[in-house]
Amino acid sequence: MDHIVSNLIRIKEEINSKNFKNDENISIKIIAVSKTFSENKIYPLIEYGHHDFGENKVQEAMDKWVKIKEQFGNLNLHMIGKLQTNKVKQAVKIFDYIHSVDSFKLAKKISEEQKKIKKNIKIFIQINIGEENQKSGIDLNNFEVLYNYCKNELNLDVIGLMCIPPNDSNPEKYFSKMFEIKKKYNLKELSMGMSSDYLLAMKYGSTCLRIGSKIFGFRN
């Protein structure tokens, strides 16, 4: 068996052994973050039956995934990196989920472009939960206005929230806060937790785990 597939199976077994239950009993998605890895590393996971993959950059996703998605029709591609408005037209064509909506301008552009091709992207609003100047995400004070704008004015399919907590401290207090916001707004999905902290994220109701190095190995 390919070692990448073995890594994924080990992670699934670890997740199942914890038996965390979120409020709606939604199944947990492992998003295999394939940025910088070639198609040869991705195909074994697809052949094993894995459906959810994540990329950080639009151009890399276009270069790799147009061909792959033509071959395999049942894949979900998640945009998990910062999305520039000038890349939205391409992003809407290739991605099925966008986890990083963090501004009114970006939300409006996504709405315009998906209408043109009659596609309904599933949206996560990214919150800058640690209030870090260098990180993307809407700040908490402006979240509700952006959320209402996306839902009520643009009619975007907002399914959940995403965060990248500060990496210099225990992430639990940030995961806990995200869970509170999710419940307050009656959202189904939480995109949080990466290779180093996905079990903690699950403890606080994460439904989308963005795991890269623990599946594919470390990047050069």
C-alpha positions as CSV (number, residue, x, y, z in Angstrom):
1,M,0.0,0.0,0.0
2,D,1.2,3.5,-0.8
3,H,2.6,5.2,2.3
4,I,0.5,8.3,1.7
5,V,-2.7,6.2,1.8
6,S,-1.3,4.5,4.9
7,N,-0.9,7.9,6.6
8,L,-4.5,8.8,5.8
9,I,-5.8,5.5,7.2
10,R,-3.9,6.0,10.4
11,I,-5.4,9.5,10.8
12,K,-8.9,8.1,10.2
13,E,-8.4,5.4,12.8
14,E,-7.1,8.0,15.3
15,I,-10.2,10.2,14.6
16,N,-12.6,7.3,15.0
17,S,-10.9,6.2,18.2
18,K,-11.7,9.6,19.8
19,N,-15.4,9.3,19.1
20,F,-16.0,13.0,19.3
21,K,-19.6,14.0,18.5
22,N,-20.5,17.4,17.2
23,D,-24.0,18.9,17.7
24,E,-25.5,17.9,14.4
25,N,-23.5,14.6,14.2
26,I,-22.0,15.8,10.9
27,S,-19.3,13.5,9.5
28,I,-15.8,14.9,9.7
29,K,-14.1,15.7,6.4
30,I,-10.3,15.3,6.1
31,I,-9.1,17.8,3.6
32,A,-5.9,16.5,2.2
33,V,-3.8,19.7,1.6
34,S,-1.9,18.9,-1.5
35,K,-0.2,22.3,-2.1
36,T,3.2,21.9,-3.7
37,F,2.7,18.1,-4.2
38,S,2.4,16.7,-7.7
39,E,-0.4,14.7,-9.2
40,N,1.6,11.5,-8.6
41,K,1.2,12.0,-4.9
42,I,-2.5,12.8,-5.2
43,Y,-3.6,9.9,-7.4
44,P,-3.1,7.1,-4.8
45,L,-5.5,8.9,-2.4
46,I,-8.1,9.3,-5.2
47,E,-7.8,5.6,-6.1
48,Y,-8.2,4.7,-2.5
49,G,-11.5,6.7,-2.5
50,H,-10.6,10.0,-0.9
51,H,-12.7,12.9,-2.2
52,D,-11.6,16.1,-0.4
53,F,-8.5,18.0,-1.2
54,G,-7.2,21.5,-0.4
55,E,-5.1,24.0,-2.2
56,N,-3.7,27.4,-1.2
57,K,-3.1,29.1,-4.6
58,V,-5.4,29.4,-7.5
59,Q,-2.8,29.1,-10.3
60,E,-1.4,25.9,-8.8
61,A,-4.9,24.5,-8.4
62,M,-5.7,25.3,-12.1
63,D,-2.4,23.7,-13.2
64,K,-3.1,20.4,-11.4
65,W,-6.8,20.0,-10.8
66,V,-8.4,20.8,-14.2
67,K,-7.0,17.6,-15.6
68,I,-7.7,15.5,-12.5
69,K,-11.3,16.7,-12.1
70,E,-11.9,15.8,-15.8
71,Q,-10.8,12.3,-15.0
72,F,-12.6,11.9,-11.7
73,G,-16.0,13.5,-11.3
74,N,-16.7,13.0,-7.6
75,L,-13.9,15.2,-6.1
76,N,-14.3,18.2,-3.9
77,L,-11.6,20.9,-4.1
78,H,-11.3,23.3,-1.2
79,M,-9.7,26.8,-1.5
80,I,-8.1,27.2,1.9
81,G,-5.6,30.0,1.2
82,K,-6.0,33.8,0.9
83,L,-8.0,34.6,-2.2
84,Q,-7.3,37.8,-4.1
85,T,-10.3,39.3,-5.9
86,N,-8.4,39.2,-9.3
87,K,-8.2,35.4,-9.0
88,V,-11.9,34.8,-8.2
89,K,-13.0,34.2,-11.8
90,Q,-10.6,31.2,-12.0
91,A,-11.2,30.1,-8.4
92,V,-15.0,29.8,-8.9
93,K,-14.4,27.6,-12.0
94,I,-12.1,25.1,-10.2
95,F,-13.1,25.1,-6.5
96,D,-16.2,23.6,-4.9
97,Y,-15.6,25.2,-1.4
98,I,-14.0,28.5,-0.5
99,H,-12.8,28.6,3.2
100,S,-11.3,32.1,3.1
101,V,-14.0,34.7,2.5
102,D,-13.0,37.6,4.7
103,S,-14.2,40.8,3.0
104,F,-17.2,42.4,1.5
105,K,-15.4,43.0,-1.8
106,L,-14.3,39.3,-2.1
107,A,-17.8,38.1,-1.2
108,K,-19.4,40.3,-3.9
109,K,-16.9,39.2,-6.5
110,I,-17.6,35.5,-5.8
111,S,-21.3,36.1,-6.0
112,E,-20.9,37.8,-9.4
113,E,-18.7,35.2,-10.9
114,Q,-20.6,32.1,-9.7
115,K,-23.8,33.6,-11.2
116,K,-22.1,33.9,-14.6
117,I,-21.4,30.1,-14.7
118,K,-24.5,29.0,-12.7
119,K,-22.4,27.4,-9.9
120,N,-23.1,27.4,-6.2
121,I,-19.9,27.5,-4.2
122,K,-20.0,26.4,-0.6
123,I,-18.6,29.3,1.5
124,F,-16.8,29.6,4.9
125,I,-16.2,33.0,6.4
126,Q,-12.7,33.2,7.8
127,I,-12.4,34.9,11.2
128,N,-9.1,36.4,12.4
129,I,-9.8,34.8,15.8
130,G,-6.4,35.8,17.3
131,E,-6.6,39.4,16.1
132,E,-3.2,39.1,14.4
133,N,-2.3,41.9,12.0
134,Q,-0.4,39.6,9.7
135,K,-3.2,37.1,9.2
136,S,-6.2,37.1,6.9
137,G,-9.8,37.0,8.3
138,I,-12.5,39.3,9.3
139,D,-12.2,40.7,12.8
140,L,-14.9,39.7,15.2
141,N,-16.4,43.2,15.5
142,N,-17.2,43.1,11.8
143,F,-18.1,39.4,11.4
144,E,-21.9,39.7,11.9
145,V,-22.2,42.5,9.2
146,L,-20.2,40.5,6.7
147,Y,-22.2,37.3,7.5
148,N,-25.5,39.1,7.0
149,Y,-24.3,40.7,3.8
150,C,-23.2,37.3,2.4
151,K,-26.4,35.5,3.4
152,N,-29.1,38.1,2.9
153,E,-27.8,40.4,0.2
154,L,-25.6,38.2,-1.9
155,N,-27.5,34.9,-1.2
156,L,-24.2,33.0,-0.8
157,D,-24.3,29.5,0.5
158,V,-22.5,30.2,3.8
159,I,-22.1,26.8,5.5
160,G,-19.5,27.6,8.1
161,L,-16.5,29.4,9.6
162,M,-12.8,29.0,9.3
163,C,-9.8,30.1,11.4
164,I,-6.1,29.8,11.7
165,P,-5.3,30.4,15.4
166,P,-2.0,31.9,16.6
167,N,0.7,29.3,16.6
168,D,2.5,30.6,19.7
169,S,0.0,29.5,22.3
170,N,-2.6,26.8,23.1
171,P,-5.2,26.9,20.4
172,E,-8.0,25.6,22.6
173,K,-9.4,29.0,23.7
174,Y,-9.6,30.0,20.0
175,F,-11.3,26.8,18.9
176,S,-13.7,27.2,21.8
177,K,-14.6,30.8,20.7
178,M,-15.1,29.6,17.1
179,F,-17.5,26.9,18.4
180,E,-19.5,29.5,20.3
181,I,-19.8,31.7,17.2
182,K,-20.9,28.7,15.1
183,K,-23.6,27.8,17.5
184,K,-24.8,31.4,17.9
185,Y,-25.3,31.7,14.1
186,N,-26.6,28.1,13.7
187,L,-23.9,27.2,11.2
188,K,-23.2,23.5,10.4
189,E,-19.5,23.5,9.6
190,L,-16.2,24.5,11.2
191,S,-13.0,24.5,9.3
192,M,-10.2,24.4,11.8
193,G,-7.4,22.1,12.8
194,M,-4.2,21.2,10.9
195,S,-1.6,18.5,11.2
196,S,-0.4,19.6,14.6
197,D,-3.7,20.3,16.3
198,Y,-6.6,18.5,14.5
199,L,-7.5,16.4,17.5
200,L,-7.9,19.5,19.6
201,A,-10.0,21.1,16.9
202,M,-12.3,18.1,16.8
203,K,-12.9,18.4,20.5
204,Y,-14.5,21.8,19.7
205,G,-16.7,20.6,16.9
206,S,-14.5,21.0,13.8
207,T,-16.0,19.3,10.8
208,C,-13.2,20.1,8.3
209,L,-9.7,19.2,9.2
210,R,-7.0,20.7,6.9
211,I,-4.2,18.1,7.0
212,G,-1.2,18.3,4.8
213,S,2.2,17.2,6.1
214,K,0.8,14.4,8.2
215,I,-0.6,12.8,5.0
216,F,1.9,13.8,2.3
217,G,5.0,14.4,4.4
218,F,7.0,17.6,4.9
219,R,7.4,20.0,2.0
220,N,10.7,21.1,0.6
